[in-house]
Amino acid sequence: MVETSEELELIQRELKDKINKVEHSDETIVNNFLDSIHLTKEHLNSESSGMDELTHIFERITWLDQLSKVDLLKVKSLLDQAKDLLNKTVNKHYVSLNNKFRNSGIAINELNRYKSAINNFKEMIEDVESALFTLPNIEGFNETTEELNNLK
């Protein structure tokens, strides 16, 4: 027969070890979860900043004037690349992240900022396309622009 006090001490140590493991395991799980939320927010902020940078780069195109036909072809190519980026990559990435996080309430502000940055980039693409390819083909636009420029 086992001595009661020895067995009780053994049970007490084993129980204490198991409790410590459970408490440590819970803490580890919570810390890992919080770390993953933080990393998700950082990723979304980085993506938003990247979209903002692309928007500013494309905005510089609107400052150019007297573009040659070769220049316009280059701009058209850039616009096509930007549209492909939006349609094939960025929009799908946003939808995927939105589906994963929107209902959980995780990183909502960051998701909204990312969506806004995507929309700003899309609007800039449309603005460049309009300013360089659509509006100049509207009858009277070039003459009106010339008259406005002469008012300076």
C-alpha positions as CSV (number, residue, x, y, z in Angstrom):
1,M,0.0,0.0,0.0
2,V,1.2,3.5,-0.8
3,E,1.7,6.0,2.0
4,T,-1.1,8.5,2.0
5,S,1.0,11.7,2.6
6,E,3.5,10.8,-0.2
7,E,0.7,10.0,-2.6
8,L,-1.1,13.2,-1.7
9,E,2.1,15.3,-2.3
10,L,2.6,13.6,-5.6
11,I,-1.1,14.3,-6.6
12,Q,-0.6,17.9,-5.5
13,R,2.5,18.4,-7.6
14,E,0.9,16.8,-10.6
15,L,-2.2,18.9,-10.3
16,K,-0.1,22.1,-9.8
17,D,1.9,21.3,-13.0
18,K,-1.3,20.7,-15.0
19,I,-2.9,23.9,-13.8
20,N,0.2,25.9,-14.7
21,K,0.3,24.3,-18.1
22,V,-3.4,25.2,-18.7
23,E,-2.9,28.7,-17.5
24,H,0.2,29.2,-19.6
25,S,-1.6,27.6,-22.6
26,D,-4.5,30.0,-22.3
27,E,-2.1,33.0,-22.0
28,T,-0.1,31.7,-25.1
29,I,-3.3,31.3,-27.1
30,V,-4.5,34.8,-26.2
31,N,-1.1,36.4,-26.9
32,N,-0.9,34.6,-30.3
33,F,-4.4,35.7,-31.2
34,L,-3.6,39.3,-30.3
35,D,-0.3,39.2,-32.2
36,S,-2.2,37.9,-35.3
37,I,-4.7,40.8,-35.0
38,H,-1.8,43.2,-34.7
39,L,-0.1,41.7,-37.8
40,T,-3.3,41.9,-39.7
41,K,-3.8,45.5,-38.9
42,E,-0.2,46.3,-39.9
43,H,-0.7,44.4,-43.2
44,L,-3.8,46.4,-44.0
45,N,-2.1,49.7,-43.1
46,S,0.8,48.7,-45.4
47,E,-1.6,47.9,-48.2
48,S,-3.4,51.2,-47.7
49,S,-0.1,53.1,-47.8
50,G,0.9,51.3,-51.0
51,M,-2.4,52.2,-52.7
52,D,-1.9,55.9,-51.5
53,E,1.6,55.9,-53.1
54,L,0.2,54.5,-56.4
55,T,-2.4,57.2,-56.3
56,H,0.2,59.9,-55.9
57,I,2.3,58.5,-58.7
58,F,-0.6,58.5,-61.1
59,E,-1.6,62.0,-60.0
60,R,1.8,63.2,-61.4
61,I,0.6,62.2,-64.8
62,T,-2.2,64.8,-64.6
63,W,0.4,67.5,-64.2
64,L,1.9,66.7,-67.6
65,D,1.0,68.8,-70.6
66,Q,1.6,68.7,-74.3
67,L,2.0,64.9,-74.4
68,S,3.0,63.4,-77.7
69,K,1.3,60.4,-79.2
70,V,4.1,58.2,-78.0
71,D,3.7,59.7,-74.5
72,L,-0.1,59.0,-74.6
73,L,0.7,55.4,-75.6
74,K,2.9,55.1,-72.6
75,V,0.2,56.5,-70.3
76,K,-2.3,54.2,-71.9
77,S,0.0,51.2,-71.1
78,L,0.3,52.5,-67.5
79,L,-3.4,52.8,-67.1
80,D,-3.9,49.3,-68.5
81,Q,-1.4,47.9,-65.9
82,A,-3.1,49.8,-63.1
83,K,-6.5,48.5,-64.1
84,D,-5.1,44.9,-64.2
85,L,-3.6,45.4,-60.8
86,L,-6.9,46.5,-59.4
87,N,-9.0,43.9,-61.1
88,K,-6.8,40.9,-60.9
89,T,-5.1,41.4,-57.5
90,V,-6.2,44.3,-55.3
91,N,-9.9,43.9,-55.4
92,K,-9.7,40.1,-54.9
93,H,-7.3,40.7,-52.0
94,Y,-9.7,43.2,-50.4
95,V,-12.8,41.0,-50.8
96,S,-10.9,38.0,-49.3
97,L,-9.8,40.0,-46.3
98,N,-13.2,41.7,-45.9
99,N,-14.9,38.3,-45.9
100,K,-12.6,37.0,-43.2
101,F,-12.7,39.9,-40.9
102,R,-15.7,42.2,-41.4
103,N,-18.2,40.1,-39.4
104,S,-15.8,39.4,-36.6
105,G,-15.3,43.1,-36.0
106,I,-11.5,42.7,-36.3
107,A,-9.6,45.5,-38.0
108,I,-12.7,47.3,-39.3
109,N,-11.0,50.7,-39.3
110,E,-8.1,49.3,-41.2
111,L,-10.4,47.5,-43.7
112,N,-12.3,50.8,-44.3
113,R,-9.1,52.7,-44.8
114,Y,-7.8,50.1,-47.3
115,K,-11.1,50.2,-49.2
116,S,-10.9,54.0,-49.3
117,A,-7.3,53.9,-50.6
118,I,-8.4,51.4,-53.3
119,N,-11.3,53.7,-54.3
120,N,-9.0,56.7,-54.4
121,F,-6.6,54.9,-56.7
122,K,-9.5,53.8,-58.9
123,E,-10.7,57.4,-59.1
124,M,-7.3,58.6,-60.0
125,I,-7.0,56.1,-62.9
126,E,-10.4,57.3,-64.1
127,D,-9.4,60.9,-63.8
128,V,-6.2,60.4,-65.8
129,E,-8.1,58.4,-68.4
130,S,-10.8,61.1,-68.6
131,A,-8.3,64.1,-68.8
132,L,-6.1,62.6,-71.4
133,F,-8.3,60.4,-73.5
134,T,-12.0,61.1,-73.1
135,L,-12.4,64.9,-72.6
136,P,-10.0,65.9,-75.4
137,N,-12.2,64.0,-77.8
138,I,-15.4,65.9,-76.8
139,E,-16.2,68.6,-79.4
140,G,-15.3,72.1,-78.1
141,F,-13.3,70.8,-75.1
142,N,-9.9,71.8,-76.4
143,E,-11.1,75.2,-77.5
144,T,-12.7,75.9,-74.1
145,T,-9.5,74.7,-72.4
146,E,-7.5,77.0,-74.6
147,E,-9.7,80.0,-73.7
148,L,-9.5,79.2,-70.0
149,N,-5.7,79.1,-70.3
150,N,-5.6,82.5,-72.0
151,L,-7.5,84.1,-69.1
152,K,-4.5,83.8,-66.8
